[in-house]
């Protein structure tokens, strides 16, 4: 199967297991910037790790420090391999914009509806630089 | 893509150096992600990004410095993780301390003012009504929009300094007049005038505002003649920590609300709520997490940073008495300087006040680690963040109750009708 998604932040081809969250998350206070563990005590995927996954976000809870957490994850090598978002969150994506400016390898971000995200959970995905999402 | 002017494109291509180009690219990319059609000039900035969260933020600031970046407009600095001007000990491990210090130096090297305060608007940085600015730090943003009537979105890490260097911000959100109108009316007039005219009411009202408005804009009615600048400061800080509030209006008080109808843009409100004593008491209860205990390990005041008038009030309430429990007074250099000049800082410290300057007790480790500790505060923002960031449970009270509790070394309440 294959899907074509809008590219929010371009990047190289990426691959990884899809972790589709079932509730919105705040990166600040919700994801450990050193490890990529989901630490929000109330989040259904608490304890899962986002590093190296194709992370599907049905929604985000805005904190102006979300971008700092994502940049820190990229710097620590604990960022997702790619990010799929239902609604673009400019503050979170700013972390990727800055990572690219720093010359660090930056995961791509694509727009994909929350409904389409759920069917991908647990599958190993390829995300092409052109926006194609395919299962391996 | 936002449309860049000829000058903006020239900066992107590197005519002003690589640091300026990087800043302009970040602002332009943010504008694209926000759907802003263009950039607009900003008159000033307040930078929240110099607080250390991890090494990547330090490396970002140092890359800008290496690229020769300088701020194009006046830029004050919010708190850092260290306290060069204060007297409190900060328990940061050596690596973090070093990276935090490097970060603070990098922001100063770009020409930011070493104000190191979350209340820049009381340290002489007050942009004109109607001007566009790029401010960070949620309480400063809400004060700037609501009380000063200047226009800013909530500019967080990286974008705040990028806007300051570029002298530009994306044209969207609260920069646009049509997005500044209230759609929610909160009527406080059923509460007693005594309550509406007390300092201790405003963080509670802010909690209600944050929880009921979220990111919608509210106009509060029934506070004419009841407010002061420090009360509005406390209200905004509590509202911004309890919800995503970036702007509120108070009919007959704040600059964009000469009356209710103007604040609403002469449209009927989408929603109207009348405050009852029950709602006030339930919001009040949310501000304390310690439960029924008389235990107080420390008192923290000054989030946002204390004004000189608030220190005067602390001094007045202490009335020469010594404190049994430590009282952490969080403030900025702009307040410490006059206190030092007339010897009052030393006298207050001798009586047991610990001045925390340039930073505060919830953003960097200052409070000692004590099992089951309870912090008393009169700040809605401290009440919101202290449990998560310091491990202390919180008891909320008025400034007078905070000082009396510090003198007694245990909780002291004064009688008050919350109605």
Interface residues (C-beta under 8 A of the other chain):
Chain A: X8 X29 X33 X34 X62 X63 X64 X65 X66 X67 X68 X69 X71 X72 X74 X75 X76 X88 X90 X91 X93 X94 X95 X97 X98 X101 X102
Chain B: X22 X25 X26 X29 X30 X33 X34 X48 X49 X53 X54 X55 X56 X57 X59 X60 X63 X136 X138 X154 X155 X156 X157 X158 X159 X244 X388
